[in-house]
Amino acid sequence: MRYDEFLARVRERGEYANQDEAAQVTAAVLQVLAHRITPGEVKDLASQLSGPLKEALEINGDRRAESYGVEEFCRRIGERTGAHTRTAQWDASAVLSTLADAVSPGELNQVISQLPSGYAVLFGKPDLSD
């Protein structure tokens, strides 16, 4: 999926005012996700994305994956975007469900397998939340 296509979907799902807002939210969500999964998985995920999406994931280089739940994940997104946690959860869902459409099913499963079950719903995969 091309970058502009990705942003168009995020903009539609998140109901953002413009592409710039969608781009800012997308970068914030991907940067926080990159802290939550292993560096190897970040590289695998980034290999399936283009341009600024890839850069947002790889911005932190190699570092250890941190362990925290959905609430902390959303709090960290909100910190980057200036949004309340509830809005950040909406933002995460708009970006991560688009990400789920943009990468292979195998890659998506690898990413989700590194996260507690509560994250699956953010990717639009509530059936994996059990």
N, C-alpha and C positions, 0 to 999 in steps of 0.2 A: 504494500500500500504506500503510495506517495505521501510525502509530508503534508501537502495541501489537502489531500483527501482525508488524511488522519485528522487534521485540525477541523475540517468541515464536519466530520462526524462528531467530534468532541463538542464543537460549538452547538450542534443540533441537540445532542443528548444532554448537555449541561445548560442549554438555553442561555448561552453567553451573548453579549451584545455584539461582539465582533471577533475576527480571527486573532487579534492581538491578545484579547482576554483568554481565548482558548489556548493560545500558545503559552502564555504565562502559567496557567493552571496545569497544562500538560507537562511543562518542564518541572514544576514543583513536585507533582505526583511521581514522575519518573525518578527524580533525584532522591526522594524519600524511599521509593521502592528499591533503588540501588543500594541503600544502606541496610535494607532488610534481608536481601538475598546474598548468597555467596558471590565472591568476585568472579568465579568461573561461570556461574549462572548469568551474571550481569553481561559477561562477554558473549555468551551464547545468545542471550536475548537481543543484545545490541546488534549482533550479526544479522538479525532478521529485520532490522529497522534501518531507516535512512536518515542522513543529514542531522538536523537538530535533535531528532528523537534519540539517535545513537549517542550524540554528544551529551545529552542530558543524563543518560544512564552512566556514561563513562567518566563524568566530570570528577569523580572522587578517586579514580584509580583503584589500585588494589588495597583493600582493607577488609577487616573481618566483618562478617554479617552480624548485625545486632539483633537481639531477640526482644520483641515487644508485640503486643496485641493490636487489634484494629483501632481501639480508642486512641492509643499513643500514636499510631500511624497517622490517623486523621488530625490529631493535635499538631503533629510535626508539619503536616501539609498546611494547616491553618496558620502556623507560625510563618511559613514562607509566603503565603498569599495574603495574610491579614484577615483571614476569614474565621468565623466561629467554627467549632468542631463539627457541628451539624452540617454546615455549608461545605466544609472540607470533606465530609463523607460523601456528599453529593458530587463534589469535584472528583474525588477518587473514583467513584463509580463511573462517571462520564469518561474518564481517561482509561481506566483499567478494562472496562467493557469494550472500548474501542481497541485497546491493545490485544484483547482476546481475539478480536476479529482479524487483527493484522499479522499475527504470528501463527506458526503451525500448531496443530493440536498437541503434538508431542512436546513442543517447547512450552506451551501454556501449562501442560500437566507438570512439567519439571518445575516451573516457577511456583505454581500453586502447591506442589508437594513440599516446598520449603517453608510454607506459611501455615499457621494454625487455621483450622477449618472456617473460622469466621471471616476470613478474607475472601473466600470463594464467591460470596454474594457480590462483592465489589467488582468482580470480573464478569458478573452476569451469569454465574454458574451456581445458583443456590442448591442444586442437586448434589454438589460436592461439599456442602456445609454440614452434613450429618456427622 
